[in-house]
Amino acid sequence: MWRRNAINNAIAANVPVKEVDWLLQHISDLDSLTLRLESFKTRSTILLQKSIEQITILWQKRLTEHLPVQYIVGRVSWRNFELDVSPSVLIPRPETELIIDIVQQANCYTKDSQWVDLGTGSGAIALGLASVFPDAIIHAVDCSEAALAIAKTNAVKTGLISQIQFYQGSWWTPLSHVKGKVQGMVSNPPYIPSSQLPQLQPEVFEHEPHLALDGGTDGLDAIRYLVKASPEYLTSGGLWLIEAMAGQATTVVEMLSQQKEYENIKVICDLRGIERFILAFRH
Ligand SMILES: C[S@@+](CC[C@H](N)C(=O)[O-])C[C@H]1O[C@@H](n2cnc3c(N)ncnc32)[C@H](O)[C@@H]1O
């Protein structure tokens, strides 16, 4: 009954109805299949971690305050992980999952190599790298102390903490000790032009950290820095891979070409066909 009402509220508020089940999965003993097939109707008891009144308040926050359901439940599924999230970190996006496959397909992994995730947020990319390269060392950097706390928790919970070193600081700055030794740099930097932030969905603009979104006047401040600063840190043949916003790829390719320290520059689309990732290798 509660679920049916919540689904009706979601439709009326133009909120994806699947979010009702995301919420219920996290606060009950029901799994997604049971919810989808409504087979819970034949059960005599359903275990809830909160009262119906509390669940209703949380759902109202989703509907009226646009609070993302991932922040309400404090969890998100990303690749094979269940990650903790809070409003201190960007909710890792499904399209970013592909960045790990792109790294694997680039086929430049060497045993015991060092990899870097700049702007780690929840730690998603660092964890993805650690899981596909089990003997690599991953250096994960973020300037937000609160984000790093979440990333460390996720590294502990996923059992990958021994492979990841965390640093608080700006981009490459805390990593002077690995200059010239990094096999790959992967980053999903902030890339939204500042003036476009207010046009984002309220779920994003009002609740996700602007530090994770705001890429400066043209959205390219962080990317410009990553193009310029990375060659000093990468080994010869080292991988440079970032996620960018639709419409930015051509400019990023130009920046990389002009720098003259990169080769095999490629643009890779996400699953919706949007030019999303830019890959290059250090000469
Ligand atoms: C778009 S989020 C990406 C988070 C995560 N890597 C992901 O893909 O879900 C960008 C991240 O960069 C971090 N960031 C912003 N400016 C930074 C800086 N100057 N140095 C290091 N990290 C920074 C933000 O705190 C945020 O966690």
The ligand as an SDF file (V2000), in Angstrom:
LIG
                    3D

 27 29  0  0  0  0  0  0  0  0999 V2000
   33.2830   15.1020  -10.7680 C   0  0  0  0  0  0  0  0  0  0  0  0
   33.8620   14.6960   -9.1400 S   0  0  0  0  0  0  0  0  0  0  0  0
   34.4400   13.0330   -9.4450 C   0  0  0  0  0  0  0  0  0  0  0  0
   34.3560   12.1480   -8.2510 C   0  0  0  0  0  0  0  0  0  0  0  0
   34.6510   10.6660   -8.5580 C   0  0  0  0  0  0  0  0  0  0  0  0
   35.9770   10.5200   -9.1220 N   0  0  0  0  0  0  0  0  0  0  0  0
   33.6330   10.1000   -9.5180 C   0  0  0  0  0  0  0  0  0  0  0  0
   33.9480    9.9070  -10.6960 O   0  0  0  0  0  0  0  0  0  0  0  0
   32.4880    9.8770   -9.0920 O   0  0  0  0  0  0  0  0  0  0  0  0
   35.3320   15.6700   -9.0490 C   0  0  0  0  0  0  0  0  0  0  0  0
   36.1400   15.5380   -7.7840 C   0  0  0  0  0  0  0  0  0  0  0  0
   37.2660   16.4170   -7.8890 O   0  0  0  0  0  0  0  0  0  0  0  0
   37.5130   16.9760   -6.6170 C   0  0  0  0  0  0  0  0  0  0  0  0
   38.2940   18.2120   -6.8070 N   0  0  0  0  0  0  0  0  0  0  0  0
   37.8660   19.4440   -7.1800 C   0  0  0  0  0  0  0  0  0  0  0  0
   38.8950   20.2990   -7.2360 N   0  0  0  0  0  0  0  0  0  0  0  0
   39.9990   19.5910   -6.9000 C   0  0  0  0  0  0  0  0  0  0  0  0
   41.3790   19.9170   -6.7810 C   0  0  0  0  0  0  0  0  0  0  0  0
   41.8410   21.1540   -7.0240 N   0  0  0  0  0  0  0  0  0  0  0  0
   42.2390   18.9470   -6.4200 N   0  0  0  0  0  0  0  0  0  0  0  0
   41.8010   17.6840   -6.1540 C   0  0  0  0  0  0  0  0  0  0  0  0
   40.5020   17.3130   -6.2470 N   0  0  0  0  0  0  0  0  0  0  0  0
   39.6200   18.2610   -6.6200 C   0  0  0  0  0  0  0  0  0  0  0  0
   36.1460   17.1910   -6.0150 C   0  0  0  0  0  0  0  0  0  0  0  0
   36.2110   17.2950   -4.6000 O   0  0  0  0  0  0  0  0  0  0  0  0
   35.4120   15.9330   -6.5030 C   0  0  0  0  0  0  0  0  0  0  0  0
   35.5130   14.8930   -5.5570 O   0  0  0  0  0  0  0  0  0  0  0  0
  1  2  1  0
  2  3  1  0
  2 10  1  0
  3  4  1  0
  4  5  1  0
  5  6  1  0
  5  7  1  0
  7  8  2  0
  7  9  1  0
 10 11  1  0
 11 12  1  0
 11 26  1  0
 12 13  1  0
 13 14  1  0
 13 24  1  0
 14 15  1  0
 14 23  1  0
 15 16  2  0
 16 17  1  0
 17 18  1  0
 17 23  2  0
 18 19  1  0
 18 20  2  0
 20 21  1  0
 21 22  2  0
 22 23  1  0
 24 25  1  0
 24 26  1  0
 26 27  1  0
M  CHG  2   2   1   9  -1
M  END
$$$$
